Amino acid sequence: MKRRKFLGHCDKCKKSLCEEHAYSYVDGNNIAITNNSPYLCKNCYEEKYNEKIKSDIECFKSKLVNDLLNIKIREHIETIKIDNLISYVENL
């Protein structure tokens, strides 16, 4: 079964989109659902699937905090400075 072609707009609100900003549901267990899911803008996707999409900044913050926590665990760092840095990044 072949995936539907992206037509350059949100299938729900018809807002013009580039392919980079079009979201589509992926079902790991059913390729037919994935192939037939609509291409949506961020707002329509979040509304339809009740799922918040992280911004690039939120993704970067999560990765940075996870990396700092892994360093803390791996290197057995027990200092207040790294804990303060983690808290600071989480609260940006």
N, C-alpha and C positions, 0 to 999 in steps of 0.2 A: 504494500500500500504506500503510495507516494504522498509526501507532505504537501499541504496546500501552499500556493505561491503567495508571498507577501505583496500586497497591492499598494503599499506606501501610506496607509492610513489606519487608524484604530477602527476595528470592526464594529465597535459599539457607538462611539461618539463621532466617528469620521474625522477626527483631528489628524492633520497631516503629520507623518512621522518618518524618520529615517529608520532603517533596519536596526541600528544600534539601540534605539530607544523603544522598540516594540517588544512587548513581553508576551509569552505564550506558555500555557500550562504544559508541563511534562509529566506524564504518568509512567513510572518505571516498570509497571506491570502490564500496561495495555497500550500498545503502539497505536491502535485505532483512536484512542482518546487523545493522545499526543498529536497525531496527524490531523485531527479535526478540531483541535482547540483554536479559538480565535486569536488573532493578533490584536493586542490591546495596548493602549498607552498606560503609563504607570498608575494614574488615578483609577482608571477603569479596572485594571488588573487587581489592585488592592481592594477595590469595592466588590468585585465579583467573587474573588477567592478569600476575602477577609484575611489577607496576608500582607504585612508591611514589607516593602522592598527597601533594603538598606541603601543609603546614598554611598558614594565613593568614600566620603569622609568617615562615615560610620564604619564601613568595612576596614578602612585603614586603622581607625582607633581600636577596633576589636582585634585585629592582627597584632598591633603593637602591644596591647595589654597581654594577649596570649603569649607573645614572644618574651615579654618581660617576666611573666609568671614561670615560663619554662626555664629561663635563665636562672631565676631565683631557686627553683627546685633542683635543677641540674648541678648548679655550682654551690648549693647549700648556703645561699646568702641569707643571713638573718639580720639584716640591717633595716632600720626605719626609713632610710633614704629611698630604697627601691619600693617600699610600700607606699611612701608618699608620692613617688613618681607615678606609680600605677593608679593611685586615687586621683591624682591630678589629671592624668590622661582620660580616665573614665568620666570625669566631671567637666571636661571641656565642652 
